[in-house]
Amino acid sequence: MRRSVIVGLLFAVAMWAANVRLYLKEGGYHLVREYQVIEDRVRYYSVERGDWEEIPLDLVDLKRTEKEAAERQAELAKDTKALSEETAAEKALEKETSRIPQAPGVYWLDGDQTKTMQVAEASVHINKKRQVLKVLAPIGQALSGKGTLEIEGAHSANVFSNAEQEFYIQLSEPERFGVARLTSKGNLRIVENLTYLPVDKDVEETPTLVETLQRELDPAGLYKIWPKDPLPEGEYAVIEYTVNEVNIQIWDFAIHPKPAGK
């Protein structure tokens, strides 16, 4: 649909530029499709009457006519270039989007390959107890006090050297998502700190979210997400979550830039 609109705009701009104002020294003008200077007269095709006509050259403001025609052609070239670039960008976006599977999850592109990130298994550690989150389900009602949401392993197996790595997330339903910086602790990585409130059975979550840029690629829930600024070396995760419900999915990764010169 959008591509047909762009094509229509290109056609309209071309038609606009095809007509020329043949200015007269007396102040008026004829709207013409084209004109020719033949000795002491100007022959032109009248848009209004749909036929060829002639007029003495000394009645025509040829300098003004040629100046405006050149300006219109320059504007046409500029608009055509801009619209062509937009069309190319739309095609590139469609191609990019078609490479991402429709199944919910997080993906990234490696050259001509589309790669899938695996969901990390998380657990809540509180009062020396740990409860594994195997499914997205609120568990705050069963706990109290302070705790942490953790994933095992000191380092992620998904390592990227690009500090501005782009990811694609396909949501199964509307939900919040972002990139969180993780804190290493022994053989664990802390995703966020938790505070359980026993009176009203609420839970406060404090993930360390980094500032990201996002772009919707498909209304069905496909988004592209990348950091606004280059990420420092460290452990991170793309997360999908419900605020203050410990309802979270985690796709962990690490940033380790390549040494200079390699």
N, C-alpha and C positions, 0 to 999 in steps of 0.2 A: 504493500500500500504506500509506504513512505517513498519507495523508489519511483513509483508512478507519479507521485507528487513532484519529485525532483525533476523528472523528465518533462513534466508539464511546465514547470517553471523555466527550464531551459528553452523550451519551445516558445513560451510567452516572451522571454527576454529577447530571443532571436527575432521574433516578429516585431517587437517594439523597435529594435535597432534597424530593421529592414526599411522602415519609413524614414524619409529625410524631409526636413523643412527647407524648401527652396525660397530663401528670403528675397524680398523685393526692396529696392532702395526707398520706396515710398513708405515702408514700415510693415506691410503685410507679408504673407508667405503662402506658397502652395505646398500641400502635403504630397510628396511624390515617392514613388517606389525607387526610381533611379533617374538620373539625368545625364545629358551629354552636352558639352560645349562644342558647337559646330560653327566655326568662324565667328560671325557676329550675332549668333542666336543660341538659345539654350533649348534643347529638345528634352522633354521629360514625360514620364508616365504618371498621370494624375491618379492618385488613390481615390479621390472623390468621384471622378467621372469614369475611371477605368479605361482610359484611352491615352494615346500619345498626343502631346500638344507641343507647341513652340512659343517662345517669347523672346523678344530682342534682348541681347546680352546686356546692353547698357541699362536695362531696367532691373537687373538682378544684382543683389549684394552677394557676389560670389565668395568674397573673403569670409563673411560671416557664415555663409552656408557651409563652406569647406571646414571651417574651424569647429562648428557644432557637430558636423558629421564625424570628424576625427575624434572628438571627445566622446561621442556616443559609441563609436567602435572600441575605444579604449575601455570604456565602462563595460561594454559587452564582454570583452576579453577577460576583464577582471571577474565579472559575475560568473562567467562560464567556467573559469578556473576554480573558483570557490565552490560552485555547485558540483563540479566534477570531482574535486577532492572530497566533498561530503559523500558523494555516491561511492567513491572508492573506500572511504572509511566505513560506510554502512555495510558494504560487501565483506570487508575484512572482519567486522564485528559478527556478521552472520556466520562466517566461516569459523571464527573463534568459538562462538557459542555452540555450533554443531559438534564440536570436538568434546564437549563435556557431557558425560552420561546423565540421564534423567533420574537415576537412582539417588536418593538422599546421601550426602557425604561431602567430603572435601577432596579436591583434585588440584593437580598442578601440571603444567606443560613442560616437557623436556624435549626441545626440538620438535620432531614430528610425532612424539609419543605423548599420550595422556596417562598420567600416573595417579593412582588412588592412594590416599593416606588412610591408614587403619585407625580406628577409634581406640584410644588408650583406656585401659581399665582403671577406674579411679576408686579410691576408698576414703572414708571419713575416719580420721583418727581423733578420738576424744576420750578423756579419762582412761587412758591406756587401753582403749578398745578400738577396734577398727571394723567398720562396716563397709562392705564392697558395694559400689553402685554398678550393678550389672544392667540396669534399665533406667530410663528416665522416669524417676518417681520421687516425689517429695518424701523426705525421711525425718524432717526436723521434729515432728511430733514425738519421735521415739527417743530423742536425745536432749541433753541440757548442758549448759556450760560453754566453754570455748573449745574449738577444735580446728583441724585443718583438713582440706581436701587435697589428697596426695595421689601421685602416680609413682610406680616403682621405677627404679633405675636412676642413676646419677645423671645420665645423659641420654638424649633422644637418639634413636637410630636413624631418624630423618634429618640429615645434615645438609644445609644449603650454604653456599659461599656468597650468594647474592643477598646483600643486606636489605634490598628492596624487593624481595621475593613476592611474587603474586600468587594468590590462591583463588580457587573457585569453590563456592559452597552452594550446594543444592539443598534447600530446606524442604522438609516434608510438610510443614505448616508454618505460618507466620511466627517467627521467634527472633529474639535478640541474638546477635552474634558479634564477635570481635576477635582481637588478638591479645592474649595475656602474656605478660612476662612471668616466668616461673622462678621460684627460689629453690636452689639446690640445698639439700640437707642430708648429708651422708649418702645413702643409696636411694634416696627419695627426692622427688621434686614436688614442692608445694604449689598447688594451683591457686589456692586462695585460703584466707583465714575465715573461720566461721564463729559466730557468736549465737548461741541458742538462748532464747528468752522463755523460761519455763512457764511464766504466768500466762502469756497469750499464745505460747507455742510457736512464736515466729522465729525466724533465723535471719541474721544479718550476714551478708556475704561481702567480702572485700577483695575481689580480684584486682591485680595490677594491670589495668588495660593500657595498651599503647594506642596512640592516636593513629587512626587509619583512614584511608579513603575507600569508598565503596561505590560500585556501579551496578545497577540492576541490569542484567542481561536478558532476563525473561520474566514476565509477570508470574510465571508458575513457581517462582521462588529461587531462581538462579542468580547469584551475585558474584561479582569479582571483588576481592578485597586485597589491599596491599598497604604497607606502612606509609604514613605521610612523610616520615623522615627515615633515613637508613637506620636499621636496627643495630645496636651495639652487639658485640659478640655475647652469646648467652643462650639460655634455654627459653623457649616460647611454646605457645599452643594457640591454634585456632579453636575458639570455644563457641558453642551454641547453648544458650541458657535461658532460664526463667528467673527473673530477679527474686532473690531471697526465698528460694524454694529448694535449693540444692538440686535443681533439675537441670543437668548439664551433660553435654557431650564434649569430649576433648580429643583434639588431633594434635599431638605434640611434634615439635621440630626444634632444631638448633641452628644458630647462625655462627659459622666459623669462616670468616673471610680468608681467601687464599693469601699466602705470603706475597709481598711485593716482588714482582719480576717473574712470577710463576703463572 
